[in-house]
């Protein structure tokens, strides 16, 4: 039997990168995948890839910063599948600048997506999961959310905040049968990195003992494990998936 057989999973930011890889991995493990993203054209590709493995998949346009859209998405999901077993809060953005150069717009936008968006989705999902008496919430943090990073005041703050969410919700929701964990990726080869010069990418690789960037699939594998019953006693954890770069 597949690890996520029959589980209904909502994945945000599923249009590309780690979100898409996670959707495909969950589909291969038997999950019903609800792939959400702000870009409709990207969702279609993800849904097609999920369905190609024989899985049920639904694509919905959703902006995590818009609570009405989040609530509508959860309502649609419930009407279609009657339950919600897994939420992966993957949607996130970067708008980097040093402290003295960062604009209020840059700060607010990253906080809105990376922190407020996680709150919106998790609060909506928690209501459903509590009624079910079961569920898994998985949050995307980052090694930057543990150790900080030059030029990423806003991003680091949100990813630290996501860890705070994870620790708090694991205490609040654990007694109700809901596990909450976070994954903290290191340098991963996603579309976000494509704007970075080759020389800088090489420097990033050299900081990692494995001497390479991670792949979206390697992060997706960890999400699939944490979402499964194999991780049934893991709650409130923050798992670094970074090739040893923080050692």
For each residue, the residues with C-beta under 8 A, 3 or more apart:
1: 5 30
2: 5 28 29 30
3: 29 30 224 225 227 228 229 230
4: 7 9 26 29 30 31 86 224 227 228
5: 1 2 29 30 31
6: 30 31 32
7: 4 26 30 31 32 85 86 227
8: 31 32 34 77 81 83 84 85 86
9: 4 23 26 31 32 33 34 85 86 87 88 227
10: 34 36 73 74 77 84 86 87 88 121 125
11: 14 19 22 23 26 33 34 35 36 88 90
12: 19 36 37 62 64 88 89 90 91 117 121
13: 16 17 18 19 36 37 64 90 91 92
14: 11 19 20 22 23 33 35 36 37 43 46 59 90
15: 19 20 35 37 38 39 42 43 45 46
16: 13 19 20 37 42 46 190 191
17: 13 20 21 188 190 191 192 216
18: 13 21 22 90 140 185 188 190 216 219 220
19: 11 12 13 14 15 16 22 23 35 37 46 88 90 91
20: 14 15 16 17 23 24 35 42 45 46 49 216
21: 17 18 24 25 215 216 217 219 220
22: 11 14 18 19 25 26 88 90 216 219 220 223 224
23: 9 11 14 19 20 26 27 33 35 46 49 50 57
24: 20 21 27 28 46 49 50 53 220
25: 21 22 28 29 217 220 221 223 224
26: 4 7 9 11 22 23 29 31 33 50 55 86 220 223 224 227
27: 23 24 30 31 33 49 50 51 53 55 57
28: 2 24 25 53 55
29: 2 3 4 5 25 26 224 228
30: 1 2 3 4 5 6 7 27 55
31: 4 5 6 7 8 9 26 27 55 85 86 227
32: 6 7 8 9 55 56 57 58 81
33: 9 11 14 23 26 27 47 50 55 56 57 58
34: 8 9 10 11 57 58 59 60 73 77 81
35: 11 14 15 19 20 23 43 46 47 50 57 58 59 60
36: 10 11 12 13 14 43 59 60 61 62 64 73 91
37: 12 13 14 15 16 19 40 42 43 46 59 61 62 91
38: 15 61 62 63 91
39: 15 42 43 61
40: 37 43 44 59 61
41: 44 45
42: 15 16 20 37 39 45 46
43: 14 15 35 36 37 39 40 46 47 59 60 61
44: 40 41 47 48 59
45: 15 20 41 42 48 49
46: 14 15 16 19 20 23 24 35 37 42 43 49 50 57 59
47: 33 35 43 44 50 51 57 58 59
48: 44 45 51 52
49: 20 23 24 27 45 46 52 53
50: 23 24 26 27 33 35 46 47 53 55 57
51: 27 47 48 54 55 56 57
52: 48 49
53: 24 27 28 49 50
54: 51
55: 26 27 28 30 31 32 33 50 51
56: 32 33 51
57: 23 27 32 33 34 35 46 47 50 51
58: 32 33 34 35 47 77 80
59: 14 34 35 36 37 40 43 44 46 47
60: 34 35 36 43 73 76 77
61: 36 37 38 39 40 43 69
62: 12 36 37 38 66 69 70 73
63: 38 66 69
64: 12 13 36 69 70 89 91 113 116 117 118 120 121
65: 112 113 116 117 120
66: 62 63 69 70 120
67: 70 71 120 124
68: 71 72
69: 61 62 63 64 66 72 73
70: 62 64 66 67 73 74 120 121 124
71: 67 68 74 75 124
72: 68 69 75 76
73: 10 34 36 60 62 69 70 76 77
74: 10 70 71 77 78 84 124 125 128
75: 71 72 78 79
76: 60 72 73 79 80
77: 8 10 34 58 60 73 74 80 81 84
78: 74 75 81 82 83 84 128
79: 75 76
80: 58 76 77
81: 8 32 34 77 78 84
82: 78
83: 8 78 128 132
84: 8 10 74 77 78 81 87 125 128 129 132 135
85: 7 8 9 31 129 132 134 135 136
86: 4 7 8 9 10 26 31 135 136 137 138 227
87: 9 10 84 121 122 125 135 136 137 138
88: 9 10 11 12 19 22 138 140 223 227
89: 12 64 117 118 121 122 137 138 139 140 162
90: 11 12 13 14 18 19 22 140
91: 12 13 19 36 37 38 64 113 114 117 140
92: 13 113 114 140 158
93: 109 110 113 114
94: 110 152 155 192
95: 106 109 110 154 155
96: 151 152 155
97: 101 102 103 106 151 153
98: 101 102 150 151 153
99: 102 153
100:
101: 97 98
102: 97 98 99 106 107 153 154
103: 97 106 107
104: 107 108
105: 108 109
106: 95 97 102 103 109 110 154
107: 102 103 104 110 111 153 154
108: 104 105 111 112
109: 93 95 105 106 112 113
110: 93 94 95 106 107 113 114 154 155 158
111: 107 108 114 115 116 154 157 158
112: 65 108 109 115 116 117
113: 64 65 91 92 93 109 110 116 117
114: 91 92 93 110 111 117 118 155 158 159 161 162
115: 111 112 118 119 157 158 161 162
116: 64 65 111 112 113 119 120
117: 12 64 65 89 91 112 113 114 120 121
118: 64 89 114 115 121 122 139 162 165
119: 115 116 122 123 165
120: 64 65 66 67 70 116 117 123 124
121: 10 12 64 70 87 89 117 118 124 125
122: 87 89 118 119 125 126 137 139 165 169
123: 119 120 126 127
124: 67 70 71 74 120 121 127 128
125: 10 74 84 87 121 122 128 129 135 137
126: 122 123 129 130 135 137 169 173 178
127: 123 124 130 131
128: 74 78 83 84 124 125 131 132 135
129: 84 85 125 126 132 134 135 137 173 176 177 178
130: 126 127 133 135 173 176 178
131: 127 128
132: 83 84 85 128 129 135 177
133: 130 176 177
134: 85 129 177 178
135: 84 85 86 87 125 126 128 129 130 132 173 177 178 179
136: 85 86 87 178 179 180 181 226 227
137: 86 87 89 122 125 126 129 169 173 178 179 180 181
138: 86 87 88 89 180 181 182 183 223 226 227
139: 89 118 122 162 163 165 166 180 181 182 183
140: 18 88 89 90 91 92 162 182 183 185
141: 145 146 159 160 162 163 166 182 183 184 238
142: 145 146 155 159 184 185 186
143: 146 147 184 185 186 240 242 245 246
144: 147 148 149 152 155 156 159
145: 141 142 156 158 159 160 161 162 163 184
146: 141 142 143 159 160 163 184 238 240 246
147: 143 144 246
148: 144 152 156
149: 144 152 155 156
150: 98
151: 96 97 98
152: 94 96 144 148 149 155 156
153: 97 98 99 102 107 156 157
154: 95 102 106 107 110 111 157 158
155: 94 95 96 110 114 142 144 149 152 158 159
156: 144 145 148 149 152 153 159 160
157: 111 115 153 154 160 161
158: 92 110 111 114 115 145 154 155 161 162
159: 114 141 142 144 145 146 155 156 162 163 184
160: 141 145 146 156 157 163 164
161: 114 115 145 157 158 164 165
162: 89 114 115 118 139 140 141 145 158 159 165 166 182
163: 139 141 145 146 159 160 166 167 182 184 238
164: 160 161 167 168
165: 118 119 122 139 161 162 168 169 180
166: 139 141 162 163 169 170 180 181 182 236 237 238
167: 163 164 170 171 236
168: 164 165 171 172
169: 122 126 137 165 166 172 173 178 180
170: 166 167 173 174 179 180 181 235 236
171: 167 168 174 236
172: 168 169 175 176
173: 126 129 130 135 137 169 170 176 178 179 180
174: 170 171 178 179 180 235 236
175: 172
176: 129 130 133 172 173
177: 129 132 133 134 135
178: 126 129 130 134 135 136 137 169 173 174
179: 135 136 137 170 173 174 226 231 232 234 235
180: 136 137 138 139 165 166 169 170 173 174 235 236
181: 136 137 138 139 166 170 226 231 234 235 236 237 238 239
182: 138 139 140 141 162 163 166 237 238 239
183: 138 139 140 141 219 222 223 226 238 239 241
184: 141 142 143 145 146 159 163 238 239 240 241 242
185: 18 140 142 143 188 214 219 241 242
186: 142 143 208 214 240 241 242 243 245 246
187: 193 204 205 207 208 213 214 242 243 245
188: 17 18 185 193 213 214 215 216 218 219
189: 193 213 214 215 216
190: 16 17 18 193 216
191: 16 17 194
192: 17 94 195
193: 187 188 189 190 196 201 213
194: 191
195: 192
196: 193 200 201 204
197: 200 201
198: 201 202
199: 202 203
200: 196 197 203 204
201: 193 196 197 198 204 205 213
202: 198 199 205 206
203: 199 200 206 207
204: 187 196 200 201 207 208 213
205: 187 201 202 208 211 212 213
206: 202 203 211
207: 187 203 204 245
208: 186 187 204 205 211 212 213 242 243 244 245
209: 243 244 245 247
210: 243 244
211: 205 206 208
212: 205 208 243
213: 187 188 189 193 201 204 205 208
214: 185 186 187 188 189 218 219 241 242 243
215: 21 188 189 218 219
216: 17 18 20 21 22 188 189 190 219 220
217: 21 25 220 221
218: 188 214 215 221 222 241
219: 18 21 22 183 185 188 214 215 216 222 223 241
220: 18 21 22 24 25 26 216 217 223 224
221: 25 217 218 224 225
222: 183 218 219 225 226 239 241
223: 22 25 26 88 138 183 219 220 226 227
224: 3 4 22 25 26 29 220 221 227 228
225: 3 221 222 228 230 231
226: 136 138 179 181 183 222 223 231 234 239
227: 3 4 7 9 26 31 86 88 136 138 223 224 231
228: 3 4 29 224 225 231
229: 3 232
230: 3 225
231: 179 181 225 226 227 228 234
232: 179 229
233:
234: 179 181 226 231 237
235: 170 174 179 180 181
236: 166 167 170 171 174 180 181
237: 166 181 182 234
238: 141 146 163 166 181 182 183 184
239: 181 182 183 184 222 226
240: 143 146 184 186 246
241: 183 184 185 186 214 218 219 222
242: 143 184 185 186 187 208 214 245 246
243: 186 187 208 209 210 212 214
244: 208 209 210 247
245: 143 186 187 207 208 209 242
246: 143 146 147 186 240 242
247: 209 244
